[in-house]
Amino acid sequence: LTLSNLHWEVSREDLRELFESCGPVLRVAIEYDRAGRSAGRAEIVFQRREDALRARDKFDLVPLDGMPMHIVVEEQRVIRRE
């Protein structure tokens, strides 16, 4: 999932806690600007595509810290664990 319109204070832990309610999360990454502040965008990688779809349906346009999250399901990718 690609998330946008996130409040700059939302943390990786906040996102992991919220999205794990939909299924196992493999990775949470927040994009930061040059000043080291959140750019308001993040990526969530689920173990299963169906969990990502459920998360999008559940949380798209739902406010988090007062700002409605915009969520897009990206193309399916295979992530190899090392």
C-alpha positions as CSV (number, residue, x, y, z in Angstrom):
1,L,0.0,0.0,0.0
2,T,1.0,3.6,-0.6
3,L,-0.3,6.0,1.9
4,S,-0.4,9.8,1.5
5,N,-1.7,12.8,3.4
6,L,-0.3,11.6,6.6
7,H,0.2,13.9,9.5
8,W,4.0,14.6,10.0
9,E,3.9,13.2,13.5
10,V,2.6,9.7,12.5
11,S,5.3,7.1,13.3
12,R,6.2,3.7,11.9
13,E,4.9,2.2,15.1
14,D,1.6,4.0,14.8
15,L,1.1,2.7,11.3
16,R,2.2,-0.9,12.1
17,E,-0.2,-1.0,15.1
18,L,-3.1,0.2,13.0
19,F,-2.5,-1.9,9.9
20,E,-1.6,-5.1,11.7
21,S,-5.3,-5.3,12.6
22,C,-5.8,-6.4,8.9
23,G,-3.0,-9.0,8.7
24,P,0.7,-9.6,9.0
25,V,2.8,-6.6,8.0
26,L,6.2,-7.2,6.5
27,R,7.4,-3.7,6.3
28,V,6.5,-0.1,7.1
29,A,8.5,2.8,5.6
30,I,7.9,6.5,6.0
31,E,9.3,8.9,3.4
32,Y,11.2,11.8,4.9
33,D,12.2,15.2,3.5
34,R,15.7,16.7,3.5
35,A,15.1,18.2,6.9
36,G,14.3,14.7,8.3
37,R,10.6,15.4,8.8
38,S,7.9,13.1,7.4
39,A,6.9,14.0,3.9
40,G,3.4,12.7,4.6
41,R,3.8,9.5,2.6
42,A,4.5,5.9,3.6
43,E,4.5,2.3,2.3
44,I,3.0,-0.7,4.0
45,V,3.8,-4.2,2.7
46,F,1.6,-7.0,3.8
47,Q,2.3,-10.7,3.6
48,R,-0.9,-11.3,1.7
49,R,-2.6,-9.1,-1.0
50,E,-6.0,-9.8,0.4
51,D,-4.9,-8.2,3.7
52,A,-3.8,-5.1,1.8
53,L,-7.1,-4.9,0.0
54,R,-8.9,-5.2,3.4
55,A,-6.7,-2.5,4.9
56,R,-7.4,-0.2,2.0
57,D,-11.2,-0.8,2.2
58,K,-11.1,-0.2,6.0
59,F,-8.8,2.8,6.3
60,D,-8.9,4.8,3.0
61,L,-10.0,8.4,3.8
62,V,-10.2,7.6,7.6
63,P,-8.6,10.3,9.6
64,L,-5.3,9.5,11.5
65,D,-4.2,12.3,13.8
66,G,-6.8,14.5,12.2
67,M,-5.9,14.0,8.5
68,P,-7.7,11.6,6.2
69,M,-5.3,8.9,4.8
70,H,-5.3,8.3,1.1
71,I,-4.5,4.7,0.3
72,V,-3.6,3.1,-3.0
73,V,-2.9,-0.6,-3.6
74,E,0.3,-0.9,-5.7
75,E,1.2,-3.7,-8.0
76,Q,1.9,-7.0,-6.3
77,R,5.5,-7.7,-5.7
78,V,7.3,-10.6,-4.3
79,I,9.6,-9.7,-1.4
80,R,12.2,-12.2,-0.5
81,R,13.2,-12.5,3.1
82,E,16.8,-13.0,3.9
